[in-house]
Amino acid sequence: MKKVFAVVLALAMVCCFAACSPKPAENVEGPTSSGDPDVTTYKIGYAFNAVDENTQRSLAGWEAAVEKWNASHEDVKVEFFYTDAQSSVEKQLSNVETMLLEQPDLIILASCDTEGCIPAAEAIHEAGVFCLETRGMDSDAVDLRWTGFDETSMSQLNAKYYEDYLNADPANTLNAVIILGNPAQANQLHRADGFRELAEKYPDRVNILSENYANWDTEQAQKLMEDWIQIHGKELNAVVAASDAMALGAINALEAAGFAPGDVIITAVDGTEAGLNQVKSGWQTATVKMLMSSQAEGQLEMAVKCLSGEYTDPTFNGGALYAVPVDSGNVDEYMTID
């Protein structure tokens, strides 16, 4: 009986010591641990507003950039994951909450709506995660406002084609319509700045007939264009589109109305495969191709610099660093460059 009591007492003491022993401290700050004390691993999440044809290029660029980085750096590694908000503010807010459960070090927020998604940036900030925003959000919760493609710079690249037309003949005039994307995405509103400057420079020769939003949608842009053709007819000879997808909508309407390639100067932004094919066909005059692979590499490098404390500025503007104008003269060259 004494032996049984002794065994029970010993077991009780072991359990007591185990319960009272301190647990290892959890790593709640800093980079994700890789298990190797000589290697720092950063976990980076990308909250896309939507994974469409254009952002699929950005995603592919990021995946390639991460693979290239990890192959060429021994001391700093990167883990990457992403979410697709499908152009929904509510879904993006939910996506960010889910992403935070992964305990990332940095989240890149491509806002669906620069006002409506402020709570997403605030949630990132409150979780102690670095917030890099790409759509021009004005919030103190944003740690770095990233402008990879300066919209005004890109609009000036396109404006050259309209000014060349004016310079070719003093009798030439421009009667243009402007198709913009989502009004809540502030940065893209500058994609028509270059043309507006021409209208100020040549007030007697450049007219803005109509402008409206098509929310990046081909069908919405086509409907706008159909209405404008009814109103303005053959007087219309220029289309300033904020994206290749919306330029396609304008082209569809023009073709159905009996216009021919070259009748209307059409410029856009993105340099998607569809946009480049529109340039090759002669319908679209030019596009500004966003070099997504180059931007992804630059964005990744900047993210690491922010996390390591090497870059501390609150803003970054790449200007036209990651963009190039594409027309019939160089379109073949850029069909395979991303």
Solvent accessible surface area in square Angstrom, and as a share of the most:
residue,aa,sasa,rsa
1,M,198,0.89
2,K,176,0.75
3,K,172,0.73
4,V,94,0.54
5,F,139,0.58
6,A,56,0.43
7,V,89,0.51
8,V,88,0.51
9,L,90,0.45
10,A,51,0.40
11,L,109,0.54
12,A,56,0.43
13,M,98,0.44
14,V,96,0.55
15,C,87,0.52
16,C,73,0.44
17,F,134,0.56
18,A,71,0.55
19,A,87,0.67
20,C,98,0.58
21,S,63,0.41
22,P,129,0.81
23,K,183,0.78
24,P,122,0.76
25,A,105,0.81
26,E,150,0.67
27,N,97,0.50
28,V,119,0.68
29,E,138,0.62
30,G,54,0.52
31,P,48,0.30
32,T,39,0.23
33,S,85,0.55
34,S,55,0.36
35,G,73,0.70
36,D,66,0.34
37,P,134,0.84
38,D,116,0.60
39,V,32,0.18
40,T,45,0.26
41,T,5,0.03
42,Y,18,0.07
43,K,35,0.15
44,I,0,0.00
45,G,0,0.00
46,Y,11,0.04
47,A,0,0.00
48,F,3,0.01
49,N,13,0.07
50,A,14,0.11
51,V,35,0.20
52,D,70,0.37
53,E,79,0.35
54,N,27,0.14
55,T,15,0.09
56,Q,98,0.44
57,R,26,0.09
58,S,7,0.05
59,L,18,0.09
60,A,55,0.43
61,G,3,0.03
62,W,1,0.00
63,E,86,0.38
64,A,59,0.46
65,A,3,0.02
66,V,16,0.09
67,E,128,0.58
68,K,120,0.51
69,W,34,0.12
70,N,43,0.22
71,A,91,0.71
72,S,79,0.51
73,H,58,0.26
74,E,149,0.67
75,D,85,0.44
76,V,29,0.16
77,K,60,0.25
78,V,5,0.03
79,E,77,0.35
80,F,42,0.18
81,F,48,0.20
82,Y,91,0.35
83,T,27,0.16
84,D,41,0.21
85,A,0,0.00
86,Q,120,0.53
87,S,82,0.53
88,S,37,0.24
89,V,36,0.21
90,E,127,0.57
91,K,75,0.32
92,Q,0,0.00
93,L,48,0.24
94,S,59,0.38
95,N,18,0.09
96,V,0,0.00
97,E,110,0.49
98,T,78,0.45
99,M,2,0.01
100,L,34,0.17
101,L,146,0.73
102,E,87,0.39
103,Q,135,0.60
104,P,8,0.05
105,D,16,0.08
106,L,0,0.00
107,I,0,0.00
108,I,0,0.00
109,L,0,0.00
110,A,5,0.04
111,S,0,0.00
112,C,5,0.03
113,D,33,0.17
114,T,11,0.07
115,E,129,0.58
116,G,30,0.28
117,C,0,0.00
118,I,38,0.19
119,P,68,0.43
120,A,2,0.02
121,A,0,0.00
122,E,75,0.34
123,A,31,0.24
124,I,0,0.00
125,H,90,0.40
126,E,144,0.65
127,A,58,0.45
128,G,71,0.68
129,V,13,0.07
130,F,45,0.19
131,C,0,0.00
132,L,0,0.00
133,E,1,0.00
134,T,24,0.14
135,R,55,0.20
136,G,31,0.29
137,M,0,0.00
138,D,121,0.63
139,S,12,0.08
140,D,142,0.73
141,A,7,0.06
142,V,9,0.05
143,D,47,0.24
144,L,0,0.00
145,R,62,0.23
146,W,5,0.02
147,T,28,0.16
148,G,4,0.04
149,F,20,0.08
150,D,27,0.14
151,E,19,0.08
152,T,43,0.25
153,S,30,0.19
154,M,0,0.00
155,S,3,0.02
156,Q,88,0.39
157,L,49,0.24
158,N,9,0.04
159,A,11,0.08
160,K,119,0.50
161,Y,35,0.13
162,Y,1,0.00
163,E,42,0.19
164,D,66,0.34
165,Y,69,0.26
166,L,1,0.00
167,N,102,0.52
168,A,84,0.65
169,D,60,0.31
170,P,119,0.75
171,A,82,0.64
172,N,30,0.15
173,T,53,0.31
174,L,0,0.00
175,N,18,0.09
176,A,0,0.00
177,V,0,0.00
178,I,0,0.00
179,I,0,0.00
180,L,9,0.04
181,G,0,0.00
182,N,39,0.20
183,P,66,0.42
184,A,31,0.24
185,Q,7,0.03
186,A,43,0.34
187,N,35,0.18
188,Q,5,0.02
189,L,58,0.29
190,H,85,0.38
191,R,26,0.10
192,A,0,0.00
193,D,31,0.16
194,G,2,0.01
195,F,4,0.02
196,R,75,0.27
197,E,83,0.37
198,L,8,0.04
199,A,20,0.16
200,E,139,0.62
201,K,127,0.54
202,Y,43,0.16
203,P,89,0.56
204,D,129,0.67
205,R,50,0.18
206,V,6,0.03
207,N,61,0.31
208,I,60,0.30
209,L,47,0.23
210,S,25,0.16
211,E,74,0.33
212,N,68,0.35
213,Y,85,0.32
214,A,0,0.00
215,N,62,0.32
216,W,66,0.23
217,D,54,0.28
218,T,37,0.21
219,E,138,0.62
220,Q,80,0.35
221,A,0,0.00
222,Q,51,0.23
223,K,116,0.49
224,L,27,0.14
225,M,0,0.00
226,E,68,0.30
227,D,57,0.30
228,W,16,0.06
229,I,19,0.10
230,Q,157,0.70
231,I,122,0.62
232,H,34,0.15
233,G,25,0.24
234,K,140,0.59
235,E,94,0.42
236,L,1,0.01
237,N,27,0.14
238,A,0,0.00
239,V,0,0.00
240,V,10,0.06
241,A,4,0.03
242,A,1,0.01
243,S,3,0.02
244,D,1,0.00
245,A,43,0.33
246,M,0,0.00
247,A,0,0.00
248,L,58,0.29
249,G,0,0.00
250,A,0,0.00
251,I,8,0.04
252,N,51,0.26
253,A,3,0.02
254,L,0,0.00
255,E,99,0.44
256,A,90,0.70
257,A,47,0.36
258,G,57,0.55
259,F,15,0.06
260,A,48,0.37
261,P,69,0.43
262,G,61,0.58
263,D,76,0.40
264,V,6,0.03
265,I,25,0.13
266,I,0,0.00
267,T,0,0.00
268,A,0,0.00
269,V,1,0.01
270,D,11,0.06
271,G,1,0.01
272,T,8,0.05
273,E,116,0.52
274,A,36,0.28
275,G,0,0.00
276,L,3,0.02
277,N,67,0.34
278,Q,14,0.06
279,V,3,0.02
280,K,103,0.44
281,S,65,0.42
282,G,38,0.36
283,W,30,0.11
284,Q,2,0.01
285,T,47,0.27
286,A,0,0.00
287,T,0,0.00
288,V,0,0.00
289,K,6,0.03
290,M,10,0.04
291,L,31,0.15
292,M,9,0.04
293,S,42,0.27
294,S,50,0.32
295,Q,15,0.07
296,A,1,0.01
297,E,73,0.33
298,G,17,0.16
299,Q,1,0.01
300,L,2,0.01
301,E,81,0.36
302,M,18,0.08
303,A,0,0.00
304,V,13,0.08
305,K,62,0.26
306,C,13,0.08
307,L,42,0.21
308,S,67,0.43
309,G,45,0.44
310,E,125,0.56
311,Y,50,0.19
312,T,114,0.66
313,D,80,0.41
314,P,80,0.50
315,T,74,0.43
316,F,42,0.18
317,N,89,0.46
318,G,10,0.10
319,G,19,0.18
320,A,46,0.36
321,L,119,0.59
322,Y,21,0.08
323,A,12,0.09
324,V,28,0.16
325,P,42,0.26
326,V,0,0.00
327,D,39,0.20
328,S,90,0.58
329,G,74,0.72
330,N,38,0.20
331,V,7,0.04
332,D,98,0.51
333,E,100,0.45
334,Y,32,0.12
335,M,64,0.29
336,T,129,0.75
337,I,75,0.38
338,D,55,0.29
